[in-house]
Amino acid sequence: MSLLDRIRLFQAPDMRRFLPWRIADAQMGWVRRDVAKLLQGYPSVFSVSADNVDLMTHLQTFDQRSIALNEVARALSESGLFSGWRNEQFPVSSSFHSPPLARLDRSAIPVFGVRAYGVHVNGYVRDGNSLLLWVGRRAGNRPVDPGKLDHLVAGGLAIGLDPRETLFKEGQEEAGLPDDLLSKAHPVNAIRYRILRDGWLRNDTIFVYDLELPPDFVPTNRDGEIAAFELMPLDKVEAILAEGDAFKFNVALVVIDFMIRHGHLRPERPDYVELAMSMWRD
């Protein structure tokens, strides 16, 4: 598999399999048609038509909507529709800058196709004219891609946190990064995709940061999510990406973007233009 194949895995799904769901006529996400049929069993929470799924209008406040959504999601989870309840609440909104109209457990976000946001940090070290990238190995008990390779820091935006706050929170927990180093992280890009993952809609936007680290810094995980770290030459990272699926599914996009921006992947490559242009595709 090539790097281009990695990007091609992020082809958009056939959205005819889904219905938009809304709160107060504003679209919040997408639900599969089979899930929409299940939601008909909760008529006090959802109104389901041939074209839309709507949260009932009598649920007028943030707390009322959140309680109702989480009760339905918990029931669906306990019925076996999906697993991995997280006890971590994510915002439900129509766009990043729109105020959230509800909150929902992280595990149910893909089930309802809600736009989720996260932060990924490329932590790198200079070695002469070359760059080395810090790579973490996810713990074996992680609910998503256990044991796979990951970034130095990566995490979702929980309710009430913005990208910078998430950067500092996750940086401290996942890699033991002090505030003086985290303050040097630069926002460099945002990567957006909508794909089917394990049958559910991942409707994600990743805020990407680059962080150059001193050669003597060694990351230390504090929250149990990362089992080990390794400082890898970019040639090795590229080879691992091209050879198989050792990396967490969305890390490939962020790392390919990093390698293009820092000149590791150069215009002389036969696939360079397609690689570079594919990164801008929604």
N, C-alpha and C positions, 0 to 999 in steps of 0.2 A: 504494500500500500504506500502511495506517495503522500507528500504533504497536501497536494491538491485533492487527493481522495479524502483526506481528513476534513477538509472544508466542505466537500460535496456531501458528506454525511449530514450536513445541516440544511438539507433541502426542506423547504416548507411543506407541511403536510396538506392533504386534501381537506380544506376547511368545510366541504360539504358534509363531512361526518359530524359536524358540530353545530350547535345553536348558540348564538350570542345570549349572554345573560346580563341583566341590567338592574340597576338600582335607580329609581326616579328617572327613568328614560336614558340614563347614562350607562354606556356599556362598561362592565367591569371585567369581563372575561368571556370564556367559551366553555361549554360543557358538551361532552359527547351525547349523541342522540339517545343512546341507551341509558345514560345517566339521567338525562332529562325525563325519561319515562319513570325512573325511580323517584325523581323529585315530585312527580305528581302525587306521590304518597304522603306529601307534606303540604297539604293545601293551605294551611295557616301561615306558611312561610313562602311558598313559591306558587306563581301562576304560570302554567306551561301552555304555550300555544304551538301551532305548527311552525312559527317563525322565530319565537323568542322565549326565553325564560326570564320572568320578572320576579324580583323580591316584592312581597306584598306591601302595598302602600301604607298599611296601618303600622308597619315597622318604621317609625319616623326618625328615631334618634340613633346616634352612633352605637350606643350600648344595646338598644333593642335589636338592631340589625346584627351586631356582633354575637350576642347571646344566641339568637335564632340560627345564624349560619353555623356556629360552632356546634350547636346541639344536633343539627342535621348531619354535619360532617362527622361528628363522633359516632352517630348511629350508623352511617354508611361504613365507617371504618370498622366498627364492631361487627357489622354484618359480613365482613370479609372483602368488601369492594377494594379497599386499599389498606395499607398497614403503615406502621412506623410513626404513630402519633408523637409529636415533638414537644408539646407544651411550650412552644415559642410562637408568638403571634406576629404575623406579617400584615402590612396595610393592604386594604382593598380600595383601589382608586382607579380612575379612568386614565390617568397619566401621571408622570412622576411629580409634576408641579401642582397637580390637583389635590385638594385636601382629601384624605381617606374618608370614605363613607362607612367603613366597618373595618374590623380586624378578623383574621382567620388563622387557624393553626397552620404552621408551615407545611405540614404533611399534606394538607388538603389544597394547597395553592395550585398544584398541577391538575388536580381533579376538577377544579373550577376554572382552570385556564387563566388565572389572574396574572397580570404582569408583575413579575418579581424582579428585584434589583439586588445586585451584589457588588462587592469590591474584590478585585484581584490585584496582588502586588508582585511585580517582577523584581525580586531582590537579587542584585547582581554585583559582581566584584570585577575590577579591572586587573588583568594580568598582562602587562605590556600592551600590545595592540589587540589582545583578545579579551573576550568577556566570558566570565563564568556565571552560571545561574544557580541560585540556591533552589533545590527541589526537595519537597517533603514527601514522605510516604504516609498515606492515610492509615489510621489505625484500623485493625480488622473488624471493629464493631461499628464502624460508621454506617448509617443507613443508606448512603449513596456512595457507590464505587469503593467499598472497603478494600484496603490494601493497595490501592492504585496510587500513582505518583500525582503530586499536586504542586501548587505554588508554595512559596515561602509563607504567604498569608492570603487567605481567601475566606469570605464570609458573606452571608446574606444580610440585607438591611431589614432589621426587625422594626416593628412599629415604634415610631418616635425617634429613630436614629437617621442621620443623614450620612452621605458617603464618608466625610472626614471623621465623624464620630465612630463610624464602623471601622474605618482604617485604624484608628487608635485602639479601639476595643479589641479587634481581632489581632492586631499586631502584637499587643501585649500578651494576649492569651495564647496565641498559636506559636509565636516565635520568640517571646521574651524581649521584644524590641523596646528600648527605652524611648521616652517622648522626644528626646533631642534627635534621635535618628529618624523616628517616624515623621517629624516635622519637615524632613528633607524629601519626603516622597512627593513626586510631581504627578498630577493628573495628566494623562497623555492621550486617552482615547475612551470611547464607549463602544461596546460591541453588543449587538442586538441579534437575537435569533428566536425563532418559533419552530420547535421540532416536537415530534413524538418521541417520548422516552419511556420505555416500559409501558407503552400503551396510553400514557398521559401526556398532556400538552405542557411542555416547558416553554414558557412565554417570558423570556428573560432579557434583561439588560445588565451588562457587566461594566462597571466603571473601573478603568485600568489605570494603575499607578506604576511608575518606575521609581526604584529606590536603589541608588548606588551605596553600597556598604563598604566599610573598611575591611581590609584583608584579615584582620585579627578578630572580627566579629564572628561568633558561633551561635546560631539560633538555639533556643531552648523552649520546647513545648511545655505549656503549663495547664492545658485544659484536657489533655488526653486524646485530642483529635489527630495528632501527628505522631507516628511511631518513631520516625528517624528523619534526619536531614542529610543531604549530600550536595556538595558543591560540584556542579558538572560543567565541563566545557560545552559550548554550544554545539560543536560537532556531535557530541554524544547525545545531547538532547534531541537534535534533529534526527539522528539515526533511530533513536527509540520511538519517536513520533511516527517515522515512516515505516518502521518494522511491525508495529502492532498497536494494541490498545492498552498499553501499560499505564498511560496517563488518564486521569479523570476526564470524562467525556468533553467538557467545555474548556479544559486547560489548553488543548491544542490550538484553538483559535487565538487565545491570548498570547501564547508563545510564538506562534507564526507571525503575528502582528509585531511582537518584540523583535524578532529576527529580521524582519523587513525594515523596521524603523532604524535599527542599529547597524544596518549594512552587512549583516551576516549572510542574508540572502540577497544576491546582487542581480542587476539587470542582465548579466551574461547567461543566467540560467534560462533554458528553453521555456520553462513554465513560469518565469518571473512575472510577466504581465498578468497572466491569468490568476496567479496567486495574489498579487497585489490588488487587482480589481475585485476579486471574489470577496476580499475582506470587507468591502464596502457594501456588499449586497445585504439587504434586509431579509 
